[in-house]
Amino acid sequence: MKYLIVGLGNIGEEYHHTKHNIGFDVVDCLVKKIGGEWTTVKHGKMATLSHKGKKLLVLKPNTYMNISGKAVAYWMQVEKIALENIFIITDDLSLPLAKLRIKAKGSDGGHNGLKSIQISLNTENYARLRFGIGSDFEQGHQVEYVLGKWKEEEKPSVLMACERCVEGILQYCLRGIGVAMNYTNTPLTLPNPPLTPS
């Protein structure tokens, strides 16, 4: 059985490890854990993983966020992957830092990547993992915030959440969306932030 696992992000060094690119970081962690290599393919980079009898096609689209659906639809068609075996990882402003939510379907929530996928697939019924990036920005500064890097004190929580995401993805592939939701949506016990001088 084949799965298409897609981390959303923007290509380019300036976007590397930004909040908006957490989808790329999560799938990088997945490929590193299972053991695989990225190769350049049409509409992005892909790693092909085998895990307990499942084949995982892991994709980082190079189409930029707002036309991510083009890459998803293309590889679904080429590899003949069913809609129920599609899994998208994306950042989410509406969730607190490192809070995770897997859902079997839902609206795009104003996210350009999800909006593009919904248009390309003509449905909201695809699984997605939303990675909370928080909303600690002043009015009018959303773009700078989502395209900004993580603060040093946030990085341990982000790393822990990425590891939880990887396990959630594997649970999804091996045991289904319900088990993945129960596992991943459980609140993390995040590390305490370092003390700062008063």
C-alpha positions in Angstrom: 0.0 0.0 0.0 1.3 3.4 -1.0 1.0 6.7 0.9 1.8 10.3 -0.3 3.2 12.3 2.6 3.6 16.0 1.8 5.3 18.6 3.9 4.3 22.2 2.8 6.9 25.0 2.6 8.6 27.4 0.3 11.9 26.7 -1.5 14.8 29.0 -1.1 17.5 29.5 1.5 15.7 32.5 2.9 12.8 30.2 4.0 14.9 27.5 5.5 13.7 26.6 9.0 11.1 29.4 9.2 7.8 28.8 10.9 6.0 28.6 7.6 8.3 25.8 6.5 7.7 23.5 9.4 6.1 21.0 7.0 9.5 20.7 5.3 11.2 20.2 8.6 8.8 17.5 9.7 9.3 15.4 6.6 13.0 15.9 6.8 12.8 14.3 10.3 10.7 11.5 8.9 13.2 10.7 6.1 16.1 10.9 8.6 14.4 8.5 11.0 13.4 5.8 8.5 16.4 6.2 6.4 16.1 7.6 2.9 17.5 10.1 0.4 15.9 13.1 -1.3 15.9 13.1 -5.1 14.8 15.9 -7.4 11.6 15.0 -9.2 8.9 16.9 -11.1 7.4 19.6 -8.9 9.7 19.0 -6.0 12.0 16.7 -4.0 10.9 13.2 -3.1 12.2 10.4 -0.8 10.8 6.8 -1.2 10.6 5.0 2.1 9.6 1.5 3.1 8.3 0.9 6.6 6.7 -2.3 7.8 5.3 -3.3 4.5 4.1 0.2 3.6 5.6 2.4 0.9 5.8 6.1 1.8 6.4 8.7 -1.0 7.5 11.8 0.9 7.3 15.0 -1.0 8.5 18.6 -0.6 6.9 20.6 -3.4 9.0 23.2 -5.1 5.9 25.0 -6.5 5.8 27.5 -3.6 3.1 27.4 -1.0 0.2 29.0 -2.9 0.3 26.4 -5.7 1.1 23.3 -3.6 -1.9 21.5 -5.0 -0.3 21.2 -8.4 2.4 18.9 -7.0 0.0 16.9 -4.8 -2.4 16.3 -7.7 0.4 15.4 -10.1 1.9 12.7 -7.8 -1.4 11.3 -6.8 -2.2 10.7 -10.4 1.3 9.4 -11.4 1.5 7.0 -8.5 -2.2 6.2 -8.5 -2.5 7.0 -4.8 -6.0 7.0 -3.2 -7.3 10.2 -1.6 -7.5 8.4 1.8 -3.7 7.8 1.6 -2.8 11.4 1.3 -1.3 13.2 4.3 -0.4 16.9 4.4 1.8 18.6 7.1 1.4 22.4 7.5 1.9 25.3 9.9 -1.1 26.8 11.7 -1.3 30.2 13.3 -4.5 29.4 15.2 -2.7 26.8 17.3 -0.3 27.6 20.2 3.4 26.8 19.7 4.0 23.1 19.1 0.4 22.1 19.6 -0.5 19.4 17.1 -3.8 18.5 15.4 -4.4 15.7 13.0 -7.8 15.9 11.2 -9.3 13.6 8.5 -10.8 16.6 6.7 -11.6 20.3 7.1 -11.5 23.8 5.6 -8.3 25.5 4.5 -8.5 27.8 7.5 -7.1 30.6 5.4 -3.8 28.7 4.7 -2.8 29.2 1.1 -1.2 25.8 0.7 -4.3 24.0 1.9 -6.4 26.2 -0.2 -4.4 25.3 -3.3 -4.7 21.5 -2.5 -8.5 21.8 -1.9 -8.9 23.5 -5.3 -6.6 21.0 -7.1 -8.3 17.9 -5.5 -11.7 19.5 -5.6 -12.3 18.3 -2.0 -11.6 19.0 1.7 -11.6 15.3 2.5 -7.9 14.7 2.9 -5.9 14.1 6.1 -3.7 16.9 7.4 -1.5 17.5 10.4 -1.5 21.1 11.6 1.6 22.2 13.5 1.0 25.2 15.8 3.3 28.1 15.3 1.5 30.5 17.7 0.4 34.0 16.9 2.8 36.2 18.9 2.9 39.1 16.5 1.5 42.7 16.4 -1.3 43.6 14.1 -0.1 44.0 10.5 3.1 41.9 11.0 1.7 38.4 10.2 3.9 37.9 7.1 7.1 38.8 9.0 6.1 36.4 11.8 5.3 33.3 9.7 8.4 33.9 7.6 10.6 34.4 10.6 12.9 31.9 12.4 12.2 30.2 15.7 13.5 31.8 18.8 16.2 29.9 20.6 14.0 29.2 23.6 11.3 27.8 21.2 13.6 25.3 19.4 13.4 22.4 22.0 9.6 22.5 21.9 9.6 22.5 18.1 12.1 19.6 18.0 10.0 17.6 20.4 6.8 18.3 18.4 8.5 17.3 15.2 9.4 13.9 16.7 5.8 13.5 17.8 4.7 14.3 14.2 6.9 11.6 12.8 5.4 9.0 15.1 1.9 10.3 14.2 2.6 9.9 10.5 3.8 6.4 10.9 0.7 5.6 13.1 -1.5 7.0 10.3 0.2 4.7 7.7 0.2 1.6 9.8 -2.9 1.9 11.9 -5.2 4.5 10.4 -6.3 8.1 11.0 -8.1 7.4 14.3 -5.1 6.0 16.0 -2.9 8.7 14.6 -5.3 11.4 15.9 -5.4 9.8 19.4 -1.7 9.7 19.6 -0.7 13.0 18.0 -3.5 15.3 19.4 -2.6 14.4 23.0 -0.9 17.5 24.5 2.9 17.4 24.7 4.7 18.0 27.9 7.0 20.7 26.6 10.4 21.5 28.1 10.5 24.5 30.4 11.9 27.6 28.7 15.3 28.7 30.0 15.3 31.2 32.8 16.0 34.8 31.7 17.7 37.4 33.9 15.2 39.7 35.6 
